[in-house]
């Protein structure tokens, strides 16, 4: 009986020591209680519209505007909902705005001063898609504990809606009379879009992630107002961005 008692006592002591050692090992590591199900992020980057339709051609031809002048700072926010270990449902909202001061290429005013105007081009995309990770984003070490991985590349794609606004305000030349007049022209509308994306997540700790991404979108829309009769405006373009996300 004493021998059995000593055996069971020794087993209990070893179990306690083993449990304490395991708890200490877990405490020494960075882990979350359960796999995160949502990420929320914000981005800043650079947008390069293709700007390859009739309205852009006319603007570059008549005014001192170049294609790269339509490039703009791009802001974005996104929500990722985990569907599986490697797949997220990705919801996004962006904003891009370029404002270009210019003058007439061929004419000057009667006062020998430049004929000045401003052109603004804004794009606001709303997107929904899937993001597929090429490696595991973390690993489970118990029923409750989850450790994030350091580096996780991804690819993805989806669809959405893009709202745009194209504005021109200032002095213009009537090519029939050569009179100079002041006016404001605008066109705004929406269009469906499709996009593809690629990038990576880099974990900065338990909750925070640094994300870098390149995305190309395809979209075009009707022109309205004084631009009726123009070809559809080209809304295609590339966006490169980085930012931070938080695991929730």
Secondary structure as GFF3:
##gff-version 3
##sequence-region A 1 248
A	DSSP	alpha_helix	2	28	.	.	.	ID=ss1
A	DSSP	beta_strand	32	33	.	.	.	ID=ss2
A	DSSP	beta_strand	38	49	.	.	.	ID=ss3
A	DSSP	alpha_helix	54	62	.	.	.	ID=ss4
A	DSSP	three_ten_helix	67	70	.	.	.	ID=ss5
A	DSSP	beta_strand	72	82	.	.	.	ID=ss6
A	DSSP	beta_strand	87	108	.	.	.	ID=ss7
A	DSSP	beta_strand	114	133	.	.	.	ID=ss8
A	DSSP	beta_strand	138	140	.	.	.	ID=ss9
A	DSSP	beta_strand	145	148	.	.	.	ID=ss10
A	DSSP	beta_strand	151	173	.	.	.	ID=ss11
A	DSSP	beta_strand	180	203	.	.	.	ID=ss12
A	DSSP	beta_strand	208	218	.	.	.	ID=ss13
A	DSSP	beta_strand	220	221	.	.	.	ID=ss14
A	DSSP	three_ten_helix	225	227	.	.	.	ID=ss15
A	DSSP	beta_strand	233	234	.	.	.	ID=ss16
A	DSSP	beta_strand	237	247	.	.	.	ID=ss17
###
